[in-house]
Amino acid sequence: MLARSGLVIVPTETVYGIACDPAVEGAMAALAAAKGRDGNKPVARLAASVDQAKVLARNWTKGLQALAEAYWPGPLTIVLETAGDWTGFRIPAHAVPVALAKACGRSLALTSANLSGEPDTRTAQEAMAAVAADLALDSGPSAEQAIPSTVVKVDGRRIECLREGRIAFNEVEACFRRGLEA
């Protein structure tokens, strides 16, 4: 499915997401169309392991390693400088999306399974009603409160909160600083 620019609805521990293989021609355009959003807006990557993110990062620091060890898998998206631009990475604490990225052998594009600006979805049924996808992987409802991941941008020794979500930014920042000092 993903090899043919298909879109797959996947559960995570926060909200349901929609994924595609960004290496397949047309997949990112299909994802943007399904979300009803600008195709130039960045989309995070679903990674199966720290190594899938680390290999693409231009500068992997001790601070980043501390974040990965403390919060991955989990509801933290870390925006890193990569060869092409800045890219967010997340390893969900859910076996289904991690297995999907592992089976593909590389990180996948992943965003919430809802139309841009609309509420996040907690079930596969809600996600299928919200966005057009080729396949839905249903593992029951996500968290009671559909709180998305916290998103931080790390540039060398600087960390910036882009969106506070499930994890408080002050906790993430403190972990990053401790890692840099280690």
N, C-alpha and C positions, 0 to 999 in steps of 0.2 A: 504494500500500500504506500508506504513512505517513499519507496524508490520510484513511484510514478507521480510524484508531486502531490500525493494525497495528504489529507488532514485527519488527525486522530485526536479525539477527545480523550483525555487521561485524567485520572484522579490524582490529587496530591493531598498532603495532610492539611492543607489550608483550603483551597477552592479547586474546582475542576478547571483544567487547562486545555488548550488546544495546541497540538504540536505538529511540526513538519520537519523535513530534512532540508536545511538551508543550502546544502550542496547540490540539490536537485533543481534543475532549471524550472522556473515557474512556481515553485513551492512557496516562496516568500510572498509573491504577488497573490497567490490563492489565499494565503493566511491573512493578508491585509484586507482582501475583499470580504472574506468571511467575517472579519471583525468590524468591517465598515470604517476603517481608519486609514489615515495617510500611510502609504507604503514606505515613506522615509522615516517614520517613527521607529526607534530601535526596538528590537525584540530580544528578550533574554534567551539564554541557552540553558537547556536541561542537560546536565552532565550526569554520568553514571558513577564517576569517581573524581576525586581531587585531581588526579593526573589528567583527566580530560580537560579540565580548566587550566591547570598549571602549564601544560604544554603549549597553550595558546597565549598565555600571558607574557608580555614583554619583560616584566620585572616582578618576580615572585619573591616577596620579602618575608622576614620572620613574622611580621605583623599579619600578613595574609595567611601564613601557615597557622598562626594562632587562631584566626577566625575560622579557617577550614576545620581545624581540629575541634573547636568548641561548638560550632553551629552547623556543620555538614555531617550527615544529612540533617536538614531542617529548614525552617522558614526564613532563610537569609539569602538574598540575592546580592552578589558582590560584582560591581562594575569595575572591570579591569581594562587597562590599555592592551590591545592586541595589535597584530600586524596591520589590520585594516582600519581599526578605529577603537572606540570604547565599546565593550561588550559586557553585558551582565551575565553571570553564571549562577546557577542554583542546583543543588542536589537535594531533591525532596526527600523527606523521611517517609517514603511510601514505596513499597516494592514494585508496583506496576510501572510508574514512569522510569524508574531507575533501570528496570529490566529492559524496557523499550530502548533506552539510550545505549545500554550495554549491547543489546542485540545488533544495533546499527553500527556500533564500533566508533561512534563519534557523538559529540554533543548535538542536540536537536534544538530547533527554535521552539520556544514555549511561551505562551502568554495566556492570560485568563480566558476561559471559554464563555465570553459574553460580548455583546456589541459594545463598541467604545462608548464609555460614559454611562453604561447601564450597570445594574447591580451584578456582583459576582455570583456564580452558580455553585451550589452545594451538592447537586446530584447530577448523574449522567442525563437523566430526563430533562432537568432544567437546562443543562448545557446543550443538548440536542435541539431543544426548542429555541435556544438563543442564537446559535451559530450553525452554519452548514458545514458538516464534516463527512468524511467517507467512512469513518468507523468510530465507534465509541466503546471504550473500555470501562465497564461499570464495576465498581467495587463497593457500592453502597455510598451513603452520604459522607461528605467530608466533615470537618469539624462543625460543632454546633453553631459557633459563631464564625462566619465566613470572613476571617481576617487574613488578608494577603500577606505575603512575605515582606519583611523589612528590606529596603533597598539602600545600599551604601555604595559610594564611589571611592575607590582607593587610588591615590596618585602618590606613589613613593611613600612618604611619611605622613601624608595628609589623608584624612578620612572625612567624608561628607555624607550627611543623611539626605537621600533623595526622596525617600518615603518611609515613614515609620509605620510598621505593621505589627506583626505578631511579637517581635522582639523589640524591647525598648532600645533606642539608639544609644543612650548612655551606657548600657551594658555592653553593646557591641564596641563602642569607642574605647571603653576601659580594657576590654580584652585585646583589642588591636594595640593599644599603647603598651600593655604588659608584654605582648609579643615582641614589639620593637626593642624593648629594653632587655629582653632575655639574652 
